[in-house]
Amino acid sequence: MNIKMKDVTVSFKNGVTAVNHVNLEIPQGIFGLLGENGAGKTTLMRVLTTVLKPSSGTVLMDDLAYSEGNYEKIRRKIGYLPQELNLYPNLTVRECLEYLGELSGVPRKECRERIDEYLEKTSLAEHQKKKMRQLSGGMKRRVGLIQALLNEPDFLIVDEPTTGLDPEERIRIRNLLVDFSKNRTVLFSTHVVEDLAAACSRLAVMKKGEFLYTGEMSELLQMAKGHIWVGTVRNEEEARMWEQTCHITSKQYTESGLRVKIISGEKPGPGCVQPEITLEDAYMYLMNREAKN
Protein backbone atom coordinates (compact mmCIF):
# COMPACT_ATOMS: atom_id res chain seq x y z
CA MET A 1 0.00 0.00 0.00
CA ASN A 2 1.20 3.49 -0.89
CA ILE A 3 -0.02 6.74 0.69
CA LYS A 4 0.43 10.09 -1.05
CA MET A 5 -0.21 13.58 0.28
CA LYS A 6 -0.17 16.38 -2.29
CA ASP A 7 0.04 20.03 -1.24
CA VAL A 8 -1.93 19.35 1.97
CA THR A 9 -2.71 22.26 4.29
CA VAL A 10 -4.62 22.23 7.57
CA SER A 11 -5.65 25.60 8.99
CA PHE A 12 -7.93 26.18 11.96
CA LYS A 13 -10.47 28.89 12.64
CA ASN A 14 -8.13 30.58 15.13
CA GLY A 15 -5.73 31.29 12.27
CA VAL A 16 -3.19 28.60 13.18
CA THR A 17 -1.80 26.60 10.25
CA ALA A 18 -0.78 23.22 11.70
CA VAL A 19 0.22 21.63 8.37
CA ASN A 20 1.50 23.91 5.64
CA HIS A 21 1.43 22.76 1.98
CA VAL A 22 3.16 19.42 2.57
CA ASN A 23 3.93 16.68 0.08
CA LEU A 24 4.69 13.20 1.33
CA GLU A 25 4.78 9.65 0.01
CA ILE A 26 4.62 6.76 2.49
CA PRO A 27 5.60 3.47 0.82
CA GLN A 28 5.04 -0.07 2.03
CA GLY A 29 7.11 -0.90 5.09
CA ILE A 30 7.77 1.12 8.22
CA PHE A 31 8.13 4.88 7.76
CA GLY A 32 9.24 7.23 10.52
CA LEU A 33 7.75 10.62 11.36
CA LEU A 34 10.06 12.59 13.62
CA GLY A 35 9.63 15.99 15.17
CA GLU A 36 9.38 17.92 18.40
CA ASN A 37 6.08 18.31 20.23
CA GLY A 38 3.87 20.80 18.38
CA ALA A 39 5.50 20.12 15.00
CA GLY A 40 2.18 19.11 13.41
CA LYS A 41 2.63 15.32 13.50
CA THR A 42 -0.65 14.60 15.29
CA THR A 43 -2.62 16.86 12.95
CA LEU A 44 -1.08 15.08 9.98
CA MET A 45 -2.09 11.71 11.40
CA ARG A 46 -5.63 12.91 12.06
CA VAL A 47 -5.87 13.71 8.36
CA LEU A 48 -4.54 10.27 7.41
CA THR A 49 -7.10 8.57 9.69
CA THR A 50 -9.98 10.63 8.15
CA VAL A 51 -10.66 12.25 11.55
CA LEU A 52 -9.77 15.66 10.12
CA LYS A 53 -10.44 16.98 6.64
CA PRO A 54 -7.60 19.06 5.18
CA SER A 55 -8.25 22.68 4.29
CA SER A 56 -6.72 22.05 0.87
CA GLY A 57 -4.74 19.44 -1.04
CA THR A 58 -5.35 15.77 -1.79
CA VAL A 59 -4.59 12.45 -0.09
CA LEU A 60 -4.55 9.09 -1.86
CA MET A 61 -4.46 5.54 -0.49
CA ASP A 62 -3.13 3.72 -3.52
CA ASP A 63 -5.66 5.02 -6.09
CA LEU A 64 -8.41 5.65 -3.54
CA ALA A 65 -8.95 9.35 -2.85
CA TYR A 66 -9.61 10.61 0.67
CA SER A 67 -13.15 11.92 0.16
CA GLU A 68 -16.27 11.58 2.27
CA GLY A 69 -17.69 8.99 -0.12
CA ASN A 70 -14.61 6.79 0.39
CA TYR A 71 -14.07 7.30 4.12
CA GLU A 72 -15.81 4.07 5.14
CA LYS A 73 -13.62 1.98 2.78
CA ILE A 74 -10.49 3.78 3.96
CA ARG A 75 -11.26 3.35 7.67
CA ARG A 76 -11.61 -0.40 7.24
CA LYS A 77 -8.00 -0.48 6.02
CA ILE A 78 -6.59 1.62 8.89
CA GLY A 79 -5.43 0.83 12.43
CA TYR A 80 -4.67 3.79 14.70
CA LEU A 81 -2.98 4.28 18.05
CA PRO A 82 -3.49 7.94 19.04
CA GLN A 83 -1.27 9.73 21.53
CA GLU A 84 -4.16 10.07 23.98
CA LEU A 85 -6.32 6.98 24.28
CA ASN A 86 -9.06 6.57 26.88
CA LEU A 87 -10.21 2.97 26.98
CA TYR A 88 -12.96 1.50 29.13
CA PRO A 89 -11.73 1.68 32.76
CA ASN A 90 -14.19 -0.85 34.21
CA LEU A 91 -13.52 -3.59 31.64
CA THR A 92 -10.71 -6.09 31.92
CA VAL A 93 -7.97 -6.00 29.31
CA ARG A 94 -9.46 -8.95 27.46
CA GLU A 95 -13.03 -7.65 27.71
CA CYS A 96 -11.89 -4.29 26.37
CA LEU A 97 -10.06 -5.83 23.41
CA GLU A 98 -12.91 -8.23 22.58
CA TYR A 99 -15.37 -5.33 22.60
CA LEU A 100 -13.15 -3.17 20.39
CA GLY A 101 -12.60 -6.09 18.03
CA GLU A 102 -16.35 -6.54 17.74
CA LEU A 103 -16.77 -2.83 16.97
CA SER A 104 -14.16 -3.21 14.21
CA GLY A 105 -16.10 -6.10 12.68
CA VAL A 106 -13.47 -8.77 13.36
CA PRO A 107 -15.08 -12.27 13.52
CA ARG A 108 -15.20 -13.46 17.13
CA LYS A 109 -12.97 -16.53 16.73
CA GLU A 110 -10.32 -14.63 14.77
CA CYS A 111 -10.49 -11.78 17.25
CA ARG A 112 -9.82 -14.07 20.22
CA GLU A 113 -6.91 -15.74 18.43
CA ARG A 114 -5.37 -12.37 17.57
CA ILE A 115 -5.86 -11.11 21.11
CA ASP A 116 -4.05 -14.20 22.45
CA GLU A 117 -1.20 -13.67 19.99
CA TYR A 118 -0.72 -9.97 20.70
CA LEU A 119 -1.10 -10.32 24.46
CA GLU A 120 1.89 -12.68 24.34
CA LYS A 121 3.91 -10.45 22.02
CA THR A 122 3.35 -7.40 24.24
CA SER A 123 3.88 -9.26 27.56
CA LEU A 124 0.31 -8.57 28.67
CA ALA A 125 -1.00 -12.15 28.82
CA GLU A 126 -0.59 -12.34 32.59
CA HIS A 127 -2.43 -9.02 33.00
CA GLN A 128 -5.45 -9.76 30.79
CA LYS A 129 -7.85 -10.15 33.73
CA LYS A 130 -6.94 -6.78 35.24
CA LYS A 131 -9.30 -3.84 34.91
CA MET A 132 -8.08 -1.17 32.54
CA ARG A 133 -8.03 1.36 35.39
CA GLN A 134 -5.49 -0.82 37.23
CA LEU A 135 -2.91 -0.64 34.46
CA SER A 136 0.15 1.59 34.34
CA GLY A 137 0.49 4.13 31.55
CA GLY A 138 2.89 1.87 29.66
CA MET A 139 0.52 -1.08 29.87
CA LYS A 140 -2.35 1.04 28.55
CA ARG A 141 -0.18 2.02 25.58
CA ARG A 142 0.38 -1.66 24.82
CA VAL A 143 -3.35 -2.40 25.02
CA GLY A 144 -3.91 0.56 22.70
CA LEU A 145 -1.43 -0.88 20.23
CA ILE A 146 -3.19 -4.25 20.29
CA GLN A 147 -6.55 -2.62 19.51
CA ALA A 148 -4.94 -0.90 16.51
CA LEU A 149 -3.67 -4.27 15.24
CA LEU A 150 -6.84 -6.34 15.73
CA ASN A 151 -8.35 -5.73 12.30
CA GLU A 152 -5.02 -6.58 10.60
CA PRO A 153 -4.93 -3.14 8.93
CA ASP A 154 -3.18 -2.47 5.63
CA PHE A 155 -2.15 0.94 6.98
CA LEU A 156 -1.14 1.16 10.65
CA ILE A 157 -0.61 4.60 12.22
CA VAL A 158 1.00 4.75 15.66
CA ASP A 159 1.60 7.94 17.62
CA GLU A 160 4.28 7.64 20.33
CA PRO A 161 3.78 3.86 20.80
CA THR A 162 6.69 3.45 23.23
CA THR A 163 5.74 6.21 25.68
CA GLY A 164 5.96 4.96 29.25
CA LEU A 165 7.69 1.68 28.38
CA ASP A 166 10.90 0.40 29.92
CA PRO A 167 13.86 -0.22 27.57
CA GLU A 168 13.15 -3.96 27.17
CA GLU A 169 9.51 -3.36 26.29
CA ARG A 170 10.42 -0.58 23.86
CA ILE A 171 12.60 -3.05 21.95
CA ARG A 172 9.80 -5.63 21.99
CA ILE A 173 7.25 -3.15 20.59
CA ARG A 174 9.67 -1.87 17.93
CA ASN A 175 10.30 -5.44 16.79
CA LEU A 176 6.57 -6.11 16.68
CA LEU A 177 6.02 -3.08 14.45
CA VAL A 178 8.89 -4.04 12.15
CA ASP A 179 7.50 -7.56 11.77
CA PHE A 180 3.98 -6.24 11.15
CA SER A 181 5.24 -3.88 8.43
CA LYS A 182 6.67 -6.61 6.17
CA ASN A 183 3.55 -6.75 3.98
CA ARG A 184 1.90 -3.54 5.11
CA THR A 185 2.47 0.17 5.59
CA VAL A 186 3.26 1.50 9.07
CA LEU A 187 3.61 5.17 9.99
CA PHE A 188 5.65 5.38 13.21
CA SER A 189 5.43 8.87 14.72
CA THR A 190 7.59 9.84 17.67
CA HIS A 191 9.93 12.44 19.13
CA VAL A 192 12.22 9.66 20.43
CA VAL A 193 15.05 9.48 17.90
CA GLU A 194 16.37 6.14 19.16
CA ASP A 195 13.11 4.35 18.27
CA LEU A 196 13.28 5.36 14.63
CA ALA A 197 16.99 4.66 14.36
CA ALA A 198 16.27 1.05 15.32
CA ALA A 199 13.15 0.55 13.18
CA CYS A 200 13.13 2.66 10.00
CA SER A 201 15.18 3.17 6.87
CA ARG A 202 12.97 6.00 5.57
CA LEU A 203 11.59 8.96 7.49
CA ALA A 204 10.33 12.52 7.45
CA VAL A 205 11.39 15.25 9.87
CA MET A 206 8.70 17.79 10.66
CA LYS A 207 8.88 21.25 12.23
CA LYS A 208 6.19 23.93 12.49
CA GLY A 209 3.90 22.21 10.02
CA GLU A 210 6.50 21.65 7.30
CA PHE A 211 8.99 18.94 6.37
CA LEU A 212 12.66 19.74 6.84
CA TYR A 213 13.60 16.40 5.32
CA THR A 214 11.95 13.37 3.70
CA GLY A 215 13.82 10.37 2.36
CA GLU A 216 16.34 7.70 3.25
CA MET A 217 17.87 7.78 6.71
CA SER A 218 21.29 7.09 5.20
CA GLU A 219 21.09 10.31 3.17
CA LEU A 220 20.15 12.32 6.26
CA LEU A 221 23.15 10.88 8.11
CA GLN A 222 25.36 11.83 5.15
CA MET A 223 24.09 15.43 5.31
CA ALA A 224 25.41 15.78 8.85
CA LYS A 225 28.82 14.32 8.07
CA GLY A 226 31.57 16.85 8.64
CA HIS A 227 29.40 18.93 10.98
CA ILE A 228 29.54 16.78 14.14
CA TRP A 229 32.57 16.84 16.44
CA VAL A 230 33.52 15.36 19.78
CA GLY A 231 35.99 16.95 22.16
CA THR A 232 37.00 16.73 25.81
CA VAL A 233 37.46 19.66 28.19
CA ARG A 234 38.40 19.76 31.85
CA ASN A 235 35.25 21.37 33.23
CA GLU A 236 31.97 23.17 32.54
CA GLU A 237 33.71 26.55 32.31
CA GLU A 238 35.82 25.41 29.36
CA ALA A 239 32.71 23.92 27.73
CA ARG A 240 30.97 27.30 27.94
CA MET A 241 33.83 28.87 26.00
CA TRP A 242 33.02 26.56 23.09
CA GLU A 243 29.34 27.38 23.43
CA GLN A 244 30.11 30.98 22.50
CA THR A 245 30.96 29.94 18.94
CA CYS A 246 29.44 26.45 18.53
CA HIS A 247 26.28 24.54 19.37
CA ILE A 248 26.84 21.82 21.97
CA THR A 249 24.27 19.03 21.81
CA SER A 250 25.40 16.84 24.71
CA LYS A 251 27.81 16.66 27.65
CA GLN A 252 29.02 13.62 29.51
CA TYR A 253 31.53 13.27 32.33
CA THR A 254 34.18 10.61 31.71
CA GLU A 255 37.47 9.60 33.36
CA SER A 256 39.39 11.98 31.10
CA GLY A 257 37.07 14.98 31.58
CA LEU A 258 33.87 16.45 30.21
CA ARG A 259 33.10 14.94 26.79
CA VAL A 260 31.07 17.28 24.60
CA LYS A 261 29.40 16.77 21.23
CA ILE A 262 29.42 19.83 19.01
CA ILE A 263 27.74 20.97 15.80
CA SER A 264 30.18 22.99 13.73
CA GLY A 265 31.13 23.30 10.06
CA GLU A 266 34.78 23.62 11.10
CA LYS A 267 36.97 21.88 13.66
CA PRO A 268 36.05 23.73 16.87
CA GLY A 269 39.30 23.15 18.72
CA PRO A 270 42.45 21.04 19.14
CA GLY A 271 41.80 17.42 19.97
CA CYS A 272 38.31 17.39 18.41
CA VAL A 273 37.46 14.41 16.22
CA GLN A 274 34.54 13.44 14.00
CA PRO A 275 32.52 10.53 15.43
CA GLU A 276 30.34 8.05 13.58
CA ILE A 277 27.12 9.92 12.82
CA THR A 278 23.92 8.79 14.56
CA LEU A 279 20.35 9.71 13.71
CA GLU A 280 20.24 11.90 16.80
CA ASP A 281 23.31 13.79 15.53
CA ALA A 282 21.71 14.26 12.10
CA TYR A 283 18.42 15.38 13.64
CA MET A 284 20.12 17.92 15.89
CA TYR A 285 22.18 19.19 12.94
CA LEU A 286 19.03 19.59 10.84
CA MET A 287 17.15 21.43 13.59
CA ASN A 288 20.13 23.66 14.39
CA ARG A 289 20.64 24.51 10.70
CA GLU A 290 16.98 25.41 10.40
CA ALA A 291 17.14 27.64 13.48
CA LYS A 292 19.93 29.66 11.87
CA ASN A 293 17.98 30.24 8.64
Secondary structure, 3 states (H helix, E strand, C coil): CCEEEEEEEEECCCCCEEEEEEEEEECCEEEEEECCCCCCHHHHHHHHCCCCCCCEEEEEECCEECCHHHHHHHHHCEEEECCCCCCCCCCEHHHHHHHHHHHCCCCHHHHHHHHHHHHHHCCCHHHCCCEHHHCCHHHHHHHHHHHHHCCCCCEEEEECCCCCCCHHHHHHHHHHHHHHHHHCEEEEEECCHHHHHHHCCEEEEEECCEEEEEEEHHHHHHHHCCCEEEEEECCHHHHHHHHCCCEEEEEEEECCEEEEEEECCCCCCCCCECCCCCHHHHHHHHHHHHHHC
